[in-house]
Amino acid sequence: MSAQSQSTQSVKIVTADPSAIGLLGLAIVTLVASSQKLEITSGLSFVIPWALFLGAFAQLFAAIQDAKHNNTFGMTAFGAYAFFWFSMAGSWLIKLGVFGTVLAEAVDPKQLGFAFLGYLVFTLFMTIGAVETNKVLLTIFILIDFLFLGLTFDSFGIAAEAFHKLAAISELAIGIVSLYGCGASVLNAHFGRTFLPIGAPLRIFKK
């Protein structure tokens, strides 16, 4: 067999950065959910579909695409928060009695408190990782820290009113900053230059 016939070709598959669709999902669901916490809107009926399709499925899609980019940080972040919103939608459905009165009457908010506490710890170490991404993502993670801090103490009934307000304001801010991050991700890639600045990483842990 000749050397020519033994030659191989390498094919590079290029896929788009999924950050924009993931951030859009995060932005929309937090805007809708925060409106309910801030009592601008009422009820959870119209929060649930946005939690499922934007908070959960959009971020899960971004996580799967980030896995193809070998982006462990992005895959873990989008995936973890996608499953959070799947779980929240399910919890709200139980609370509203969709799965029957037996489940609805047995709801204990402290169980959610433990889930929120776990997510607070998770988000804290993800915030350390976000230090070396960009300042927009770092801001989002810091706000998510405050969100889970508020949700945790609210669920355990510790200074519930104050921490509920903290969670609501943090969630609204997450939505606003995530929308900016989505716009920056799309337009910077589209124009091939920094159209909307996202801020350089702090270079504390990675030189």
Buried (B, 14 or more C-beta within 10 A) or exposed (E): EEEEEEEEEEEEEEEEBBBBBBBBBBBBBBBBBBBBBBEEBEEBEEBBEBBBBBBBBBBBBBBBBBBEBEBEBBBBBBBBBBBBBBBBBBBBBBBEEEEEEEEBEEEEBEEBBEBBBEBBEBBBEBBEBBBBBBBBBBBBBBBBBBBBBBBBBBBBEEEBEEBBBBBBBBBBBBBBBBBBBBBBBBBBBEEEEEEBEBEEBBEEEEE
